[in-house]
Amino acid sequence: MNPAAEIWEKIKTLMGAEMTATTLNTWFDDAEALALEEDRFVLYTPTKFKRDIIAARYIAPIQSALHELFSANFQVTVLTEGERELMKKPAKQGSFLPGTEEYTFDRFVVGSSNKFAHAAARKVADNPGESYNPLFIFGESGLGKTHLLYAIAHTIHDNNPDFKIIYIKGDAFTNELINAIREGRTQEFRDKYRGADVFLMDDVQFIAGRDSTQEEMFHTFNVLYELKKQIVFTSDRPPKEMLRLEDRLKTRFEWGLLADIIPPDYETRMAIIKNKAIRMGMELPDFLIQLIAENITANVRQIEGTVNKIMAYQDLIGDTVDKNTVIRAVKDIFKEKSDILPTADVIIEEVCKFYNIQPSYLRGQSRSKDISLARQIAMYQIRCMTNLSLKEIGKEFDNRDHSTVLNSINRIEDLMKNDPIKAEIIKDITTNINARYE
């Protein structure tokens, strides 16, 4: 067994703790690990349909398992029939942001809810560094911010193949900085980011409240801005609402253009469904498209998930696409969202990741002020996001009694009412926990 295959077996075991055996068998029974590189894991599945489903829904769990195994962030590339030859080509060929090739401007459905952000992104992609610098795109999860970020990257790369384009998520930037400081590679870290021609950061809200990260971002921003290098951020909120973000960064984030994306209107939802169905080779009559658009209103990701579910019924069990199939798919989307509860382990892991502490300290008897607060937040999150009783929660923390747990929960509830910054921290941790199940 090659090393990648051995790691793949461990990944499936870890994912099996969070998903059913049926789900694992349905989507991964014939998946094959092709390579484990320095920062990339390559998976093969024989059909394009399965490749699209895995890419849309299961990249995050695979990345989470890889992080648990290696304590490092990996990109995950999923190849299908006809694409294995890519592995035989030199790494430079076809390796720009692997796995994101479908996120282009051509595949972004434009409507009134995102027209402004789309136009700004196109302008930046066509003329990097010349206008709208920085571009700051904000809106709730699942509305297409990351799609636009990748589309900018691919367009600039196609037009300027020699440009150094860096894409990174806010929390990954923090983790990379922590590792650089620990290993004495701070200058290497600075050279990497300050030498970019295009700097793209997704979910920038996660650098707020982190002093060292904000310091590095401040100086990196200044260097890139003075050199007229293009900077683009995405966030779930505008800079002024990031209470833990330093004022000097808020000011700089607002120097260019702020563009918001809101949930798609009915017409845009119709267009998204048609576009997704066509790309999957599926014909949906107008009345079924209308039925989906009327019932799925939250975000683009849910809309695409519904179409994927319909395709799965048709592909796996031979169901015809009719009104009942659509109704069942819509119900499944909401059922899946409500039925999947995070585990205490996942919540504790995300709290520890946010505060950069070891889970053993959080679960143990340490009375350190920072660890005690993190422990209380974890207890509060477990109470809110799972069905565990106070006694069961106490068992997760070195068998603390239920009264200690209740006091911790009450304290966090009071903090959330009276301390907006602590409330924002808890919101960010909740976002990270939920992202593990998207």
N, C-alpha and C positions, 0 to 999 in steps of 0.2 A: 504493500500500500504506500503510495507517495505521500509526502508530508501534508499536502493540501487536502488529500482525501481523509487523512487521519483527523485533521483539524475540522473538516466538514462534519464528521461523525460527532465530534464534541459539540459543535455548534447546534446540530439537530437535537442533541440531548438537552442542551440548555434551553432551546426554544420549546422543547416538549413540556417544560415546566410552565409555560405561559400560553400554550395553545393545545387544541385537542389533537389526538392521534389522527383523526379523520382529516383535519386541515393539513397536518404534516404530510400524510400519504398522498392527498389530492394534489398538492402543489410541488412536493419535493421527492416523490418516490423515484423518479428517474433523473433527478438533478445530479450533476457530477462536478466536483471541484477540479478546476483546471490548473490553477496556480495560486500560490500565496506569496506575494511580493512584499517589498519593504513597507508599503502603505496601501496595498491594493489586494483584494481577494476576488478571484475570477471564478464565476460559476457558469455552468452550461446546462441548458434545458432544451429538449428536442423540438418544442413547438413555440412559435412566436406568441401564441396566446398565453401560454404559461409564463414566458419571459416577461410579457407586459404586466401580468398579474403580480409576479414576484417583484418586478421593478416598482410597481405602483404601491404595493401594500406590505412587502416583507423585507425591504432593504434595512429599515430601522432595527427590527429584531436581530437580523444577521449582524449588523454593525454593533449592536449592544452585546451580543454574545462574543464577538471578536474582542471588544473592549474588555469584557470580563476575563477573557483568556490571556490577553497580552497587555492590558492597561494602556492601550494606544488606539488612536483613531484610524480606521481603514476606510478607503473607498471600496464599494462593492460594484463590480461590473457583471452583468448577466448577459451571456451570449446565447444565441440559438442557432438552428440549422443554417449553414452557410456563413456563419460568422467565426467559426473556430479557427479559420485561416488567419484571422487577425492576430492570434497568439503567436503565429510563426513569423510575423513581420517584426522589424526593429521596433523597439519601444516607442520611438519618436513618431511612428506612423499611427495615426488614428487614436492617439492616447490623450488628446486634449479633453479634460473633464469627462472621462469615460463613464458611460451610463446615463449621460444627460443629453445625448444627441437629439432626442425628440423635443427638447425644450427650446424651440425656435420661435421667432416672431410669426412665421407662417402658420404655426399651430396654436397660436394664442388667439382665442376668440375675443374680439373687441366689442364692448357694449358701453352703455352710458355709465355703468358703474366703474369702469376701469379705463375709459377712453383717454383721460388726461395722463394717467400714469404710463399707459402704453406709448402715447405720443412722446412724452418726455424721455422714456427709455430708448425709443428709436432714435431720437435726436442725439442722445449721448452715444449710442452705438455707432452712429454714422460720423460723428465728429467728437471723438473722445478728447476730453480736456479743454474743449473750446467753449462749451456752454453748459449751464446747469451743473456746476461743480461746487460742492457735492450734490448728487441727486439722492434724495431721501424718500423712499417709498414706504408707506405704512398702511396697516390694515390688519384685520383679524386673520387667524390661521385659515389656510385652505382657500385663499382667494386669488392666488396666482403671483404673489410677490417673488417667490423663488424662481418661478418660470421666467419672469421678466429678467431676473438677475442672470440666469443662464443664457437667455436669448441675447442679452447685451454681450456676454462673454464670447459666445459663438460668433456673433456678427463681427466683433472687433478682431477676433482671431482669424476669421476668414479674410478680412480686409488688410490685416496687419500681422501676418504669421510670425514675425520676429518680436512682437510685443510680449513682454513678461506680464501675464495676466494672473492675478492671484484671487482665488475665491476661498473664503473661509467663514465658518459660523462663529458667532461671538463667543460661545463657551469654549470652542476649540482653540480660539486665539488665546484665551486665558490659560487653558491647560498647557498649550505649547510654551507660553511664557514661563509658567511655573517650572516646567521641565528644563527650559533653557537656563533659568536661574540656578536650579538645583545642580545642573551639570556644567555650569560655568560657560555656557554658550550664548550669553546675552548679546554680545556683539554680532554673532552669526544670525541670531533672531532679528536684530535690528536691520542688518544688511539685507536680509531676505525681504522684509516688508517695505522698507524704505527705498528699495531698488525696483519696485513694481512700476510698470507703465499704466496698469489698470488695477485698482484695489477694490474688490467687491466683498462686502461683509454682510452676511445674512444673520438676522436676529441680533442686531447690535445691542438690543436692550439688556442682553446678558452680561455686558461688561460693566453695567452700572453698579456702583457700590463696591467695586474692586479697585482699590487704590493703585496698586502697581500696574494693573492692566490699563486703567484710565490714563496713568502717566505715560505709558508707552504709546497708547493711542493718540494722545495729545501731540507728542513729538512726531510720530509717524504721519499724522494728518498734516502737520505744519510743513514737513519736508515735501510730501507729495503735492500739497496744494501750491507751494512756492514753485515747484518744478512743473506746474500745470499738468500733472498726471490726473487721470480721471478717477474719482472716488464715488462709489455708490453704496448706500446702506439700505437695508430693509429692517423693519421693526413692526411689532404689533401695536405700537402707539407713537405719537409724535414726540419729538425731543422734550417739549415743555412738560409732558406728563411723566417723564422719567424722573421721579423724585430723588433717586439716589445718584443720578448722573451729575457730574461736576458742571457748574455753570459755564466754565470755559469751553467744555465740549458741547453743551447745548447750543451755545452761540455759534460754534463752528459748524455744527450739523445743520444749522439754519441759514448758513451763508449762501447756499445755492438755491435749490428748488425743493419744496415739500410737495409730494403727490400722494394722495390717499386712494385706496381701493376699498370699495364697500361691497356688500353681498350683491350678487348679480340680480338684475330685474328679470321679469318673466321672459321677455324677448331674448335676453342674453342666455338665460338657462336653456331655452329652446335651441338656440344656435350651438351651444356647447354640446348638448345631447346629440344633435344631428352630426356635428363634427366628429365626436368620439365614436359614434356608431359607424360612420363611413370608414374611419381609419381602422376599425376592427372588422370591416367587411360584413357588417350586419345591416339589414334593412329594417327600419322601424317605421310603421305607418304614423301619420301625423297625430292621430288620436292617442297613440301610446306615448309619443313624445310629449304631448300636452299633459298626459297623466303624470309622467315623471316630473315635468317642470312645475306642476301644481303642488306636488307633494314634497319634493326635495328643494328646499329654499335656502339652506344654511350656507353652503359654500361649494366651490367647484369640485373639491375632492370628494364630497359626498355624491355629487351628481355623477362623476366619473365612476365612483365605486358602484353605483346602482347599475350603470351600463355594463360594467365588468361582471356583476352578479348575473345579469340577464344572459350575457354571453356564456357564463359558466353553466347555467341551466341547460342552455342549448347544446353546448359542446360536450358536457360530461354525462348528462342524463337524457339527452335527446328531446327535451321539451320544446314545443313550438313557442314562438314568441307571441303571446297573446295578452289580453288584459290581465288574466289571472297570474301569468308569469311576472308581469310588471308589478302587480300588487304584492306578490310574494317577495320580490326583490326589494321593494321599498320597505316592507315590514322587516326584512332581514337586516337591512342597513341600520335601522333604528334599534332592532333587537340586539345586534352585535354591539352597538355603542353602549347600550344600557346594561347588557349582561356581563361585559368584560370589566371586572373590578381589578384594580391594581393590587398586588400582594404587598404585605407589610415589608418584605425584603426589598421590593422595588422602591417603595416610598423612602425607606431608610437609606437606600443607596443614593437616591437623588438628593436627599437632604445632605448627606455626607459629601457628595460631589459638589454641591453648592457651597458648603462651608469648608471644603478641603480638609476633612477629618476622616479618620478611620472608623468604619462601622462598629468595630469592637469597643472603641471609646464611647460611641453614642449609646450602645446597648449596655455598657458597663456602669461603674459607680463613680466615675469622675465628676467632681463638683465644680470644675472649671466653669466660669460664667458663660463663655461662648458655647461650650459643649452642652451645658445645661439648657441653654436657650434652644439650641438645635434639637436636643432631645425632646423638649416640650413641643416644638413645631412638628416633629415627626409624629408624636403621639396625637396631636391635633389633626394632622393630615390623615393618619390611619383611621381615626374615628370618623372623619368626614367622608372618606373615599372608599371605605370597606365596610363589611358587615360585622367586624370583630367587636366583641363586647369589651368593656373596660378591663375585665379580668384577663381576657385573651391578649389585649394590648399590653398589659403589664408583664405577661410572660415573655414578650418580645424584648423586654428591657430588664433582663436579669431578675425576673419574677417580682417586679414592683407591685404593690397592692393597688386595688382599684381606686382608693381614695387619692393616692399620689397621681395616678393617671388623670382623674377627674380634676384635680387642682391644676395640673399642667394645661389641660384643655381650657379650663376657665380663664387661666392667665393669658393664653394666646388669644382667646376671644376678646378679652379686654384690650389687649395690645392692638388688635386689628381695628377696634373702634376708635382708639385714641392715638394711634401712632401710624400715620399714612405710609411711612417708609417701611415699617415692619409688614404692613398689609401688602405692599408692593412685592416684598421679598417672598411672601407666601404665595402670591399670585404667580410669580416667576417659577417657583418650585412646582406648583400645580401644573403649569404649562409644560414643564419638562416631564412630569410624570405622565400626563395625558399623551404627550408626543410618543411615548414608548408603545402606545397601543393604536396609533394611527396607521 
